[in-house]
């Protein structure tokens, strides 16, 4: 095989991509990403064994986060950018080694490569399959993928000016542990749950960062039609990039629309002051191939969820920034003032046609924890009266598989006395259905992006307190979650840490779970897959 990757839900045959990634990355990119992860494991070992103070590492912490983020599914397809990042982290690793006196270092902390050819040769020996024991490999990858999700959320918080040294310290601890052959499977299971614990901390930090700067999300109607003005489409998750773009487009005659996971930006009060921030265009990330074509204007990727553009004209309109990257597309870095200059995107937009309308209407969102707490009395009364029989957490990711139609049918067929709690792009499977409301409470409560799944946990814990229950699993809440990539993995681990059981995960269980590790999750936490819609609804309603 020329590569091996099984970190996403769509991995080939459910077992692993071996020639080219289903996501579109080629073998060279896949292998360079493997080496980048290996290199930051080496940094982590130097930091942990050298007892270096995380609070004094500064940009080292940020480069490790960025390296993890770069390797998330659909984030960066640019082999040159990844090669550059490998060289940077190896230089960082070597500089750190000069500060400590440690002799028993793993190969990840000592190897050297000078050319891309040497990098690819080394990568072929240190990828996922280098761990021979299937169960140890499964747990190491589960931890690593959780760390990738944690890093994404921590990176967003850092961009807003919020960070915690204990999060960086745990990333180093966990990455270094994946090199330790003395750790047993039980040790790694414990570390997996600890990853979930720090995942909760990372999501709480990002929630604090977002709300302290942009306000608490509030109930909002978002336009899904278009205006007759040139426009820029923003995808990804980073609100600081969006904020800078909105500031720079003021008074230019250029509108700004969100796509996919950027939709929840419309719920924040701080963004409502921009009169050219006019709506959301399109659906989940995987529909971008057709939707970018009809949008007509330039597209800015702030993070992951890139689908390799097949159309050269569309590719010429794509800009990337941060951890995102695609060969042949313009990449925007921060300037010396730690800001980003989006003038090239704005000038391009002025020369292009306005978006072609693909739908009309409005969708409602903004039900993060503060807004739901404001409705708490109404919600509690509805539960006590029986008007609301059950809540269904249907957070997570969308994807291309036809089997994901299950989630549209599931939402549509749910009894009318149930409410869906959602976050992430999974909502695009049902957020435009006319599911009605219960006494003024919409039957779909959208908390926001995938990282806003934290809100759903906070809401559940608050309901547990209100109803004076001893166990979160006594609540009338069922979990039917769709996953796709590593940010969904950290959300899952976070829920497990909080004690949530009987989570159903689909449309397929992760290919990186060995049979034994899957059995542990099933037996300990009640993790399950999905079946038919009718059978699953009956099972959930009777549970």
NUKETI-650357 format. One record per residue (C-alpha): x, y, z. Coordinates in steps of 0.001 Angstrom, whole numbers, plus 500000, padded with zeros to 6 digits. Example, Ala and Ser with C-alpha at 12.3 -4.5 7.8 and 13.67 -1.06 7.14 Angstrom:
BEGIN
{c1: 512300, c2: 495500, c3: 507800}
{c1: 513670, c2: 498940, c3: 507140}
This chain:
BEGIN
{c1: 500000, c2: 500000, c3: 500000}
{c1: 501208, c2: 503527, c3: 499275}
{c1: 499515, c2: 505080, c3: 502349}
{c1: 497278, c2: 504132, c3: 505240}
{c1: 494666, c2: 506339, c3: 506855}
{c1: 491465, c2: 505472, c3: 508668}
{c1: 490783, c2: 508555, c3: 510754}
{c1: 487492, c2: 509589, c3: 509099}
{c1: 484092, c2: 507935, c3: 508768}
{c1: 484292, c2: 507623, c3: 504992}
{c1: 487569, c2: 505682, c3: 504958}
{c1: 487684, c2: 503121, c3: 502140}
{c1: 485671, c2: 499963, c3: 502870}
{c1: 485400, c2: 501109, c3: 506476}
{c1: 488902, c2: 499800, c3: 507120}
{c1: 491403, c2: 502277, c3: 505670}
{c1: 492502, c2: 504210, c3: 502591}
{c1: 495576, c2: 502553, c3: 501056}
{c1: 496101, c2: 504223, c3: 497663}
{c1: 494452, c2: 507636, c3: 497864}
{c1: 492219, c2: 509165, c3: 500527}
{c1: 488475, c2: 509225, c3: 499994}
{c1: 488837, c2: 512817, c3: 501216}
{c1: 491007, c2: 513520, c3: 498172}
{c1: 494479, c2: 513656, c3: 499714}
{c1: 497157, c2: 511807, c3: 497786}
{c1: 499637, c2: 509350, c3: 499264}
{c1: 502377, c2: 511959, c3: 499518}
{c1: 500218, c2: 514298, c3: 501587}
{c1: 498987, c2: 511427, c3: 503770}
{c1: 502516, c2: 510242, c3: 504497}
{c1: 503826, c2: 513728, c3: 505210}
{c1: 500969, c2: 514213, c3: 507659}
{c1: 501985, c2: 510978, c3: 509395}
{c1: 505539, c2: 512261, c3: 509710}
{c1: 504355, c2: 515612, c3: 511046}
{c1: 502431, c2: 513846, c3: 513814}
{c1: 505485, c2: 511678, c3: 514544}
{c1: 507666, c2: 514778, c3: 514793}
{c1: 505420, c2: 516522, c3: 517318}
{c1: 505333, c2: 513314, c3: 519348}
{c1: 509102, c2: 513733, c3: 519499}
{c1: 508699, c2: 517320, c3: 520730}
{c1: 506242, c2: 516066, c3: 523340}
{c1: 508678, c2: 513492, c3: 524644}
{c1: 511418, c2: 516119, c3: 524960}
{c1: 509028, c2: 518420, c3: 526833}
{c1: 507752, c2: 515734, c3: 529222}
{c1: 511030, c2: 513936, c3: 529925}
{c1: 512915, c2: 517214, c3: 530093}
{c1: 510355, c2: 518624, c3: 532579}
{c1: 510119, c2: 521811, c3: 530549}
{c1: 507712, c2: 524472, c3: 531813}
{c1: 504802, c2: 524676, c3: 529398}
{c1: 504119, c2: 528267, c3: 530422}
{c1: 507550, c2: 529226, c3: 529060}
{c1: 507231, c2: 527477, c3: 525687}
{c1: 505126, c2: 530173, c3: 523992}
{c1: 505045, c2: 529630, c3: 520234}
{c1: 506126, c2: 525998, c3: 520644}
{c1: 502692, c2: 525285, c3: 522108}
{c1: 500992, c2: 527030, c3: 519209}
{c1: 503031, c2: 525240, c3: 516530}
{c1: 502151, c2: 521854, c3: 518062}
{c1: 498459, c2: 522792, c3: 518017}
{c1: 498745, c2: 523987, c3: 514419}
{c1: 500484, c2: 520747, c3: 513415}
{c1: 497676, c2: 518664, c3: 514868}
{c1: 495096, c2: 520909, c3: 513192}
{c1: 496811, c2: 520651, c3: 509789}
{c1: 496339, c2: 516865, c3: 509808}
{c1: 492590, c2: 516927, c3: 510522}
{c1: 490523, c2: 515484, c3: 507682}
{c1: 489948, c2: 517934, c3: 504812}
{c1: 492099, c2: 520696, c3: 506336}
{c1: 495326, c2: 520787, c3: 504353}
{c1: 496171, c2: 519136, c3: 501038}
{c1: 499306, c2: 521187, c3: 500347}
{c1: 502378, c2: 518927, c3: 500479}
{c1: 504763, c2: 521889, c3: 500336}
{c1: 503074, c2: 523533, c3: 503319}
{c1: 503248, c2: 520301, c3: 505321}
{c1: 506909, c2: 519794, c3: 504391}
{c1: 507605, c2: 523334, c3: 505623}
{c1: 505803, c2: 522609, c3: 508899}
{c1: 507812, c2: 519402, c3: 509427}
{c1: 511058, c2: 521338, c3: 509028}
{c1: 509820, c2: 523946, c3: 511497}
{c1: 508863, c2: 521453, c3: 514201}
{c1: 512114, c2: 519516, c3: 513804}
{c1: 514023, c2: 522744, c3: 514337}
{c1: 511887, c2: 523452, c3: 517413}
{c1: 512511, c2: 519913, c3: 518701}
{c1: 516268, c2: 520235, c3: 518301}
{c1: 516355, c2: 523623, c3: 520005}
{c1: 514403, c2: 522191, c3: 522940}
{c1: 516791, c2: 519236, c3: 523200}
{c1: 519658, c2: 521662, c3: 523717}
{c1: 517927, c2: 522937, c3: 526861}
{c1: 517577, c2: 519540, c3: 528576}
{c1: 519695, c2: 516552, c3: 529489}
{c1: 517735, c2: 513426, c3: 528551}
{c1: 519337, c2: 510313, c3: 527122}
{c1: 516539, c2: 507768, c3: 526748}
{c1: 514674, c2: 509409, c3: 523894}
{c1: 512539, c2: 507615, c3: 521332}
{c1: 513383, c2: 507769, c3: 517621}
{c1: 510661, c2: 510411, c3: 517173}
{c1: 512809, c2: 512770, c3: 519216}
{c1: 516068, c2: 512010, c3: 517422}
{c1: 515464, c2: 511314, c3: 513707}
{c1: 516665, c2: 513749, c3: 511062}
{c1: 515482, c2: 514308, c3: 507482}
{c1: 516658, c2: 516960, c3: 505053}
{c1: 514645, c2: 516506, c3: 501872}
{c1: 511094, c2: 515608, c3: 500909}
{c1: 512391, c2: 512251, c3: 499626}
{c1: 513918, c2: 511502, c3: 503022}
{c1: 510713, c2: 512605, c3: 504703}
{c1: 508614, c2: 510224, c3: 502614}
{c1: 511037, c2: 507372, c3: 503235}
{c1: 510886, c2: 507971, c3: 506980}
{c1: 507105, c2: 508371, c3: 506918}
{c1: 506703, c2: 504926, c3: 505369}
{c1: 508176, c2: 503443, c3: 508554}
{c1: 506449, c2: 505466, c3: 511266}
{c1: 502798, c2: 505721, c3: 510208}
{c1: 499733, c2: 504236, c3: 511858}
{c1: 500639, c2: 500621, c3: 511053}
{c1: 504041, c2: 500915, c3: 512735}
{c1: 502250, c2: 499871, c3: 515932}
{c1: 501856, c2: 496128, c3: 515401}
{c1: 499459, c2: 495263, c3: 518219}
{c1: 495985, c2: 495969, c3: 516865}
{c1: 494446, c2: 496987, c3: 520195}
{c1: 497337, c2: 499225, c3: 521227}
{c1: 497276, c2: 500793, c3: 517754}
{c1: 493526, c2: 501378, c3: 518030}
{c1: 493819, c2: 503107, c3: 521400}
{c1: 496840, c2: 505178, c3: 520376}
{c1: 494979, c2: 506422, c3: 517313}
{c1: 491791, c2: 507078, c3: 519273}
{c1: 493814, c2: 509258, c3: 521643}
{c1: 495643, c2: 510977, c3: 518789}
{c1: 492418, c2: 511732, c3: 516910}
{c1: 490876, c2: 513078, c3: 520103}
{c1: 493921, c2: 515328, c3: 520502}
{c1: 493458, c2: 516622, c3: 516957}
{c1: 489929, c2: 517705, c3: 517828}
{c1: 491073, c2: 519167, c3: 521134}
{c1: 493825, c2: 521068, c3: 519332}
{c1: 491351, c2: 522564, c3: 516860}
{c1: 489173, c2: 523967, c3: 519634}
{c1: 492170, c2: 525154, c3: 521676}
{c1: 493596, c2: 526837, c3: 518564}
{c1: 490354, c2: 528773, c3: 518001}
{c1: 490348, c2: 529909, c3: 521630}
{c1: 493977, c2: 531021, c3: 521340}
{c1: 493100, c2: 533118, c3: 518281}
{c1: 490651, c2: 535023, c3: 520478}
{c1: 493247, c2: 535438, c3: 523236}
{c1: 492285, c2: 532617, c3: 525600}
{c1: 494586, c2: 529735, c3: 526503}
{c1: 495309, c2: 527346, c3: 529370}
{c1: 498715, c2: 525873, c3: 530102}
{c1: 497150, c2: 522671, c3: 531428}
{c1: 495704, c2: 521950, c3: 527977}
{c1: 499117, c2: 522256, c3: 526352}
{c1: 500640, c2: 520136, c3: 529124}
{c1: 498113, c2: 517387, c3: 528526}
{c1: 498692, c2: 517416, c3: 524767}
{c1: 502410, c2: 516826, c3: 525400}
{c1: 501688, c2: 514140, c3: 527999}
{c1: 499265, c2: 512244, c3: 525767}
{c1: 501335, c2: 512476, c3: 522576}
{c1: 504434, c2: 511270, c3: 524411}
{c1: 502434, c2: 508400, c3: 525904}
{c1: 501611, c2: 507089, c3: 522425}
{c1: 505359, c2: 506362, c3: 522035}
{c1: 505573, c2: 504438, c3: 525315}
{c1: 505600, c2: 500687, c3: 524689}
{c1: 505426, c2: 499945, c3: 528434}
{c1: 501850, c2: 501215, c3: 528681}
{c1: 499184, c2: 498516, c3: 528754}
{c1: 495843, c2: 498585, c3: 527007}
{c1: 494246, c2: 499479, c3: 530361}
{c1: 496640, c2: 502414, c3: 530714}
{c1: 495664, c2: 503638, c3: 527272}
{c1: 491943, c2: 503253, c3: 528011}
{c1: 492442, c2: 505466, c3: 531073}
{c1: 494337, c2: 507988, c3: 528941}
{c1: 491497, c2: 507930, c3: 526392}
{c1: 489014, c2: 508980, c3: 529075}
{c1: 491460, c2: 511603, c3: 530326}
{c1: 491531, c2: 512948, c3: 526763}
{c1: 487767, c2: 513363, c3: 527049}
{c1: 488197, c2: 515218, c3: 530343}
{c1: 490545, c2: 517732, c3: 528738}
{c1: 488259, c2: 517873, c3: 525717}
{c1: 485547, c2: 519257, c3: 527999}
{c1: 488043, c2: 521817, c3: 529294}
{c1: 489024, c2: 522847, c3: 525741}
{c1: 485412, c2: 523281, c3: 524663}
{c1: 484627, c2: 525259, c3: 527824}
{c1: 487599, c2: 527518, c3: 527082}
{c1: 486430, c2: 528118, c3: 523523}
{c1: 482892, c2: 528799, c3: 524713}
{c1: 484279, c2: 531379, c3: 527132}
{c1: 486420, c2: 532896, c3: 524384}
{c1: 483584, c2: 533156, c3: 521876}
{c1: 480957, c2: 534500, c3: 524270}
{c1: 483254, c2: 536951, c3: 526046}
{c1: 484195, c2: 538550, c3: 522731}
{c1: 481083, c2: 538151, c3: 520595}
{c1: 478292, c2: 537804, c3: 523173}
{c1: 476030, c2: 534865, c3: 523927}
{c1: 474317, c2: 533400, c3: 520864}
{c1: 470683, c2: 534436, c3: 520676}
{c1: 467648, c2: 533209, c3: 518766}
{c1: 468192, c2: 534395, c3: 515196}
{c1: 466578, c2: 534068, c3: 511794}
{c1: 469166, c2: 533575, c3: 509072}
{c1: 468398, c2: 534442, c3: 505462}
{c1: 469207, c2: 531656, c3: 502972}
{c1: 468430, c2: 533681, c3: 499871}
{c1: 470780, c2: 536176, c3: 498178}
{c1: 471107, c2: 539878, c3: 497353}
{c1: 472184, c2: 541320, c3: 494029}
{c1: 475673, c2: 542355, c3: 495121}
{c1: 479130, c2: 540823, c3: 494666}
{c1: 479990, c2: 538657, c3: 497641}
{c1: 482489, c2: 536523, c3: 499536}
{c1: 481626, c2: 533107, c3: 500960}
{c1: 483269, c2: 532094, c3: 504276}
{c1: 483624, c2: 528455, c3: 505263}
{c1: 485280, c2: 526716, c3: 508184}
{c1: 485020, c2: 527596, c3: 511868}
{c1: 487287, c2: 530494, c3: 512842}
{c1: 485324, c2: 533529, c3: 514027}
{c1: 488361, c2: 535815, c3: 514242}
{c1: 488956, c2: 535414, c3: 510508}
{c1: 485315, c2: 536211, c3: 509830}
{c1: 485475, c2: 539271, c3: 512068}
{c1: 488503, c2: 540666, c3: 510250}
{c1: 486883, c2: 540035, c3: 506876}
{c1: 483695, c2: 541805, c3: 507939}
{c1: 485679, c2: 544783, c3: 509195}
{c1: 487593, c2: 545023, c3: 505926}
{c1: 484521, c2: 544681, c3: 503683}
{c1: 482580, c2: 547483, c3: 505357}
{c1: 481713, c2: 550151, c3: 502805}
{c1: 483158, c2: 548220, c3: 499851}
{c1: 479837, c2: 547128, c3: 498361}
{c1: 480782, c2: 543476, c3: 498923}
{c1: 478462, c2: 541172, c3: 500884}
{c1: 479582, c2: 538283, c3: 503084}
{c1: 477789, c2: 534932, c3: 503340}
{c1: 478524, c2: 531902, c3: 505500}
{c1: 478745, c2: 528304, c3: 504339}
{c1: 478358, c2: 525078, c3: 506323}
{c1: 479879, c2: 525285, c3: 509841}
{c1: 480203, c2: 529074, c3: 509719}
{c1: 476400, c2: 529450, c3: 509785}
{c1: 476244, c2: 529879, c3: 513606}
{c1: 478248, c2: 533108, c3: 513379}
{c1: 474892, c2: 534738, c3: 512589}
{c1: 473732, c2: 533922, c3: 516124}
{c1: 476348, c2: 536103, c3: 517858}
{c1: 475248, c2: 539667, c3: 518708}
{c1: 478623, c2: 541168, c3: 517748}
{c1: 478241, c2: 540193, c3: 514098}
{c1: 474752, c2: 541621, c3: 513711}
{c1: 476132, c2: 545159, c3: 513386}
{c1: 477590, c2: 544399, c3: 509944}
{c1: 474929, c2: 545278, c3: 507375}
{c1: 476783, c2: 543381, c3: 504655}
{c1: 476722, c2: 540118, c3: 506646}
{c1: 473611, c2: 538979, c3: 504878}
{c1: 472989, c2: 535246, c3: 505204}
{c1: 473992, c2: 531635, c3: 504715}
{c1: 474552, c2: 530131, c3: 501280}
{c1: 474076, c2: 526431, c3: 500719}
{c1: 474382, c2: 523420, c3: 502938}
{c1: 476963, c2: 521151, c3: 504570}
{c1: 480600, c2: 521055, c3: 503459}
{c1: 480301, c2: 518142, c3: 501043}
{c1: 477932, c2: 520056, c3: 498741}
{c1: 480492, c2: 522767, c3: 498094}
{c1: 481521, c2: 521411, c3: 494687}
{c1: 478229, c2: 522488, c3: 493137}
{c1: 477463, c2: 525362, c3: 495514}
{c1: 480810, c2: 527109, c3: 495089}
{c1: 480260, c2: 527075, c3: 491345}
{c1: 476909, c2: 528853, c3: 491607}
{c1: 478107, c2: 531268, c3: 494282}
{c1: 480256, c2: 533035, c3: 491636}
{c1: 482396, c2: 534964, c3: 494128}
{c1: 485582, c2: 534119, c3: 496051}
{c1: 485577, c2: 531595, c3: 498904}
{c1: 487618, c2: 531840, c3: 502103}
{c1: 488460, c2: 528623, c3: 503974}
{c1: 489291, c2: 529501, c3: 507568}
{c1: 489768, c2: 525864, c3: 508649}
{c1: 488994, c2: 522349, c3: 507496}
{c1: 486191, c2: 520928, c3: 505343}
{c1: 487813, c2: 521467, c3: 501946}
{c1: 486646, c2: 519233, c3: 499118}
{c1: 489317, c2: 519206, c3: 496376}
{c1: 487952, c2: 521508, c3: 493649}
{c1: 487619, c2: 519784, c3: 490286}
{c1: 486842, c2: 522977, c3: 488431}
{c1: 489822, c2: 525229, c3: 487673}
{c1: 487644, c2: 528336, c3: 487636}
{c1: 486368, c2: 527540, c3: 491130}
{c1: 489885, c2: 526773, c3: 492346}
{c1: 491024, c2: 530213, c3: 491179}
{c1: 488450, c2: 531746, c3: 493535}
{c1: 489505, c2: 529778, c3: 496641}
{c1: 491612, c2: 531367, c3: 499380}
{c1: 492870, c2: 529541, c3: 502469}
{c1: 494222, c2: 530719, c3: 505792}
{c1: 495380, c2: 529281, c3: 509123}
{c1: 495750, c2: 525490, c3: 509154}
{c1: 493859, c2: 525136, c3: 505853}
{c1: 495673, c2: 524738, c3: 502557}
{c1: 495269, c2: 523499, c3: 499012}
{c1: 497898, c2: 523531, c3: 496233}
{c1: 497376, c2: 526290, c3: 493701}
{c1: 495082, c2: 528313, c3: 495963}
{c1: 496016, c2: 531654, c3: 497504}
{c1: 497039, c2: 531306, c3: 501155}
{c1: 496791, c2: 534286, c3: 503519}
{c1: 499133, c2: 534499, c3: 506511}
{c1: 499122, c2: 536944, c3: 509399}
{c1: 501144, c2: 540111, c3: 508901}
{c1: 503615, c2: 541665, c3: 511313}
{c1: 500694, c2: 543153, c3: 513266}
{c1: 499185, c2: 539706, c3: 513788}
{c1: 496328, c2: 540602, c3: 511419}
{c1: 495269, c2: 539249, c3: 508031}
{c1: 494974, c2: 541326, c3: 504883}
{c1: 491931, c2: 540204, c3: 502886}
{c1: 492198, c2: 542933, c3: 500235}
{c1: 492916, c2: 540429, c3: 497429}
{c1: 489688, c2: 538563, c3: 498168}
{c1: 487701, c2: 541782, c3: 498348}
{c1: 489105, c2: 543115, c3: 495082}
{c1: 488390, c2: 539811, c3: 493339}
{c1: 484805, c2: 539847, c3: 494634}
{c1: 484205, c2: 543270, c3: 493079}
{c1: 485002, c2: 541860, c3: 489622}
{c1: 482648, c2: 538873, c3: 489838}
{c1: 478907, c2: 538353, c3: 489581}
{c1: 476560, c2: 538234, c3: 492547}
{c1: 475637, c2: 534767, c3: 493853}
{c1: 473094, c2: 532733, c3: 491930}
{c1: 470089, c2: 532075, c3: 494153}
{c1: 469650, c2: 528370, c3: 494977}
{c1: 466956, c2: 528642, c3: 497672}
{c1: 464945, c2: 531195, c3: 499621}
{c1: 463616, c2: 531504, c3: 503132}
{c1: 465034, c2: 531573, c3: 506639}
{c1: 466334, c2: 529115, c3: 509192}
{c1: 466310, c2: 529634, c3: 512954}
{c1: 469183, c2: 528959, c3: 515352}
{c1: 471024, c2: 530367, c3: 518316}
{c1: 470059, c2: 527910, c3: 521054}
{c1: 473350, c2: 527705, c3: 522918}
{c1: 473234, c2: 527160, c3: 526673}
{c1: 472605, c2: 530796, c3: 527731}
{c1: 469616, c2: 531109, c3: 525385}
{c1: 468175, c2: 527750, c3: 526460}
{c1: 468613, c2: 528733, c3: 530114}
{c1: 466587, c2: 531853, c3: 529344}
{c1: 463829, c2: 529508, c3: 528182}
{c1: 464376, c2: 527096, c3: 531075}
{c1: 461023, c2: 527627, c3: 532787}
{c1: 459135, c2: 527039, c3: 529554}
{c1: 461214, c2: 523929, c3: 528781}
{c1: 460832, c2: 522473, c3: 532281}
{c1: 457083, c2: 523094, c3: 532263}
{c1: 456799, c2: 521373, c3: 528877}
{c1: 458637, c2: 518336, c3: 530203}
{c1: 456608, c2: 518194, c3: 533407}
{c1: 453335, c2: 518536, c3: 531531}
{c1: 454303, c2: 515827, c3: 529075}
{c1: 454280, c2: 518220, c3: 526109}
{c1: 457932, c2: 517258, c3: 525578}
{c1: 458454, c2: 513528, c3: 526012}
{c1: 462084, c2: 513319, c3: 524996}
{c1: 465096, c2: 515241, c3: 523734}
{c1: 467279, c2: 513804, c3: 520996}
{c1: 470880, c2: 514943, c3: 520750}
{c1: 471632, c2: 514707, c3: 517027}
{c1: 474887, c2: 516636, c3: 516986}
{c1: 477962, c2: 515900, c3: 514907}
{c1: 479009, c2: 515857, c3: 511280}
{c1: 477435, c2: 515459, c3: 507883}
{c1: 479020, c2: 513566, c3: 505008}
{c1: 478580, c2: 512280, c3: 501494}
{c1: 477358, c2: 508741, c3: 502148}
{c1: 473842, c2: 507964, c3: 500954}
{c1: 473288, c2: 506188, c3: 504279}
{c1: 473210, c2: 509589, c3: 505970}
{c1: 469708, c2: 510080, c3: 504579}
{c1: 468886, c2: 508058, c3: 507700}
{c1: 469230, c2: 511225, c3: 509800}
{c1: 466781, c2: 513216, c3: 507660}
{c1: 464239, c2: 510408, c3: 507849}
{c1: 464876, c2: 509935, c3: 511568}
{c1: 464239, c2: 513622, c3: 512332}
{c1: 461161, c2: 513694, c3: 510120}
{c1: 459639, c2: 510594, c3: 511721}
{c1: 460311, c2: 511506, c3: 515350}
{c1: 457113, c2: 511892, c3: 517388}
{c1: 455825, c2: 515456, c3: 517490}
{c1: 456370, c2: 515605, c3: 521257}
{c1: 460158, c2: 515346, c3: 520915}
{c1: 462829, c2: 518031, c3: 520530}
{c1: 466138, c2: 517763, c3: 518657}
{c1: 469252, c2: 519309, c3: 520222}
{c1: 471928, c2: 519776, c3: 517594}
{c1: 475327, c2: 521298, c3: 516878}
{c1: 477695, c2: 520819, c3: 513963}
{c1: 476948, c2: 520359, c3: 510286}
{c1: 474845, c2: 517234, c3: 510935}
{c1: 471948, c2: 519680, c3: 511288}
{c1: 471874, c2: 520270, c3: 507540}
{c1: 470162, c2: 516894, c3: 507237}
{c1: 467039, c2: 518327, c3: 508880}
{c1: 467331, c2: 522029, c3: 509778}
{c1: 465292, c2: 523054, c3: 506737}
{c1: 462467, c2: 520604, c3: 507417}
{c1: 459214, c2: 522063, c3: 508722}
{c1: 459171, c2: 520231, c3: 512045}
{c1: 457128, c2: 522841, c3: 513896}
{c1: 457316, c2: 523722, c3: 517586}
{c1: 456009, c2: 522684, c3: 520982}
{c1: 454333, c2: 525575, c3: 522777}
{c1: 456623, c2: 528042, c3: 521041}
{c1: 459752, c2: 525932, c3: 521537}
{c1: 461167, c2: 524989, c3: 518110}
{c1: 461588, c2: 521260, c3: 517660}
{c1: 465125, c2: 521795, c3: 516367}
{c1: 467351, c2: 523708, c3: 518779}
{c1: 470630, c2: 524497, c3: 517044}
{c1: 473426, c2: 525342, c3: 519494}
{c1: 475965, c2: 526139, c3: 516772}
{c1: 479181, c2: 524635, c3: 515425}
{c1: 480548, c2: 521195, c3: 516310}
{c1: 482638, c2: 522797, c3: 519070}
{c1: 479397, c2: 524179, c3: 520505}
{c1: 478442, c2: 520620, c3: 521440}
{c1: 479715, c2: 521807, c3: 524806}
{c1: 476455, c2: 523754, c3: 525086}
{c1: 474492, c2: 520540, c3: 524759}
{c1: 476452, c2: 519001, c3: 527636}
{c1: 475892, c2: 522110, c3: 529774}
{c1: 472176, c2: 522019, c3: 528994}
{c1: 471989, c2: 518350, c3: 529978}
{c1: 473825, c2: 518980, c3: 533253}
{c1: 471521, c2: 521925, c3: 534004}
{c1: 468423, c2: 519787, c3: 533398}
{c1: 469886, c2: 517131, c3: 535697}
{c1: 470200, c2: 519797, c3: 538381}
{c1: 466720, c2: 521225, c3: 537781}
{c1: 465053, c2: 517815, c3: 537968}
{c1: 467216, c2: 516865, c3: 540977}
{c1: 468493, c2: 513676, c3: 539389}
{c1: 471517, c2: 511691, c3: 540560}
{c1: 472622, c2: 510520, c3: 537124}
{c1: 472722, c2: 512359, c3: 533806}
{c1: 471476, c2: 509166, c3: 532174}
{c1: 468151, c2: 509471, c3: 534036}
{c1: 467223, c2: 512446, c3: 531874}
{c1: 464733, c2: 511984, c3: 529002}
{c1: 467602, c2: 512497, c3: 526537}
{c1: 468715, c2: 510082, c3: 523800}
{c1: 471959, c2: 510414, c3: 521847}
{c1: 471950, c2: 509596, c3: 518140}
{c1: 475128, c2: 511243, c3: 516868}
{c1: 476616, c2: 511347, c3: 513378}
{c1: 480401, c2: 511511, c3: 513150}
{c1: 482848, c2: 512210, c3: 510350}
{c1: 486194, c2: 513456, c3: 511601}
{c1: 488369, c2: 514081, c3: 514625}
{c1: 486462, c2: 516967, c3: 516206}
{c1: 483530, c2: 514592, c3: 516542}
{c1: 485900, c2: 512121, c3: 518224}
{c1: 486785, c2: 514586, c3: 520999}
{c1: 483085, c2: 515410, c3: 521469}
{c1: 482379, c2: 511684, c3: 521903}
{c1: 485230, c2: 511275, c3: 524393}
{c1: 484024, c2: 514369, c3: 526262}
{c1: 480538, c2: 512889, c3: 526609}
{c1: 481999, c2: 509609, c3: 527867}
{c1: 484027, c2: 511514, c3: 530461}
{c1: 480833, c2: 513239, c3: 531626}
{c1: 479302, c2: 509819, c3: 532194}
{c1: 476857, c2: 509789, c3: 529289}
{c1: 475992, c2: 506230, c3: 528274}
{c1: 474129, c2: 504500, c3: 525458}
{c1: 475311, c2: 506877, c3: 522735}
{c1: 474500, c2: 505653, c3: 519249}
{c1: 477070, c2: 506554, c3: 516634}
{c1: 476671, c2: 506395, c3: 512883}
{c1: 476297, c2: 505965, c3: 510062}
{c1: 479131, c2: 503456, c3: 510725}
{c1: 481365, c2: 502871, c3: 513717}
{c1: 484978, c2: 504084, c3: 513365}
{c1: 487306, c2: 501891, c3: 511337}
{c1: 490087, c2: 502629, c3: 513828}
{c1: 488302, c2: 500750, c3: 516605}
{c1: 489677, c2: 497226, c3: 516876}
{c1: 487102, c2: 494553, c3: 517815}
{c1: 488427, c2: 494412, c3: 521380}
{c1: 488437, c2: 498187, c3: 521842}
{c1: 484943, c2: 498408, c3: 520347}
{c1: 483800, c2: 495754, c3: 522824}
{c1: 485177, c2: 497788, c3: 525732}
{c1: 483199, c2: 500832, c3: 524568}
{c1: 480055, c2: 498751, c3: 524107}
{c1: 480300, c2: 496952, c3: 527443}
{c1: 481447, c2: 499935, c3: 529516}
{c1: 479515, c2: 502786, c3: 527950}
{c1: 476765, c2: 501171, c3: 525892}
{c1: 478080, c2: 502619, c3: 522621}
{c1: 475991, c2: 501358, c3: 519722}
{c1: 475482, c2: 501803, c3: 516001}
{c1: 472328, c2: 502608, c3: 514060}
{c1: 469745, c2: 500324, c3: 512467}
{c1: 466567, c2: 501205, c3: 510617}
{c1: 464828, c2: 504472, c3: 511401}
{c1: 461589, c2: 502901, c3: 512601}
{c1: 463302, c2: 500336, c3: 514800}
{c1: 465655, c2: 502910, c3: 516277}
{c1: 462880, c2: 505387, c3: 517095}
{c1: 460934, c2: 502644, c3: 518843}
{c1: 464046, c2: 501605, c3: 520775}
{c1: 464872, c2: 505164, c3: 521840}
{c1: 461309, c2: 506057, c3: 522830}
{c1: 460955, c2: 502929, c3: 524969}
{c1: 464348, c2: 503259, c3: 526642}
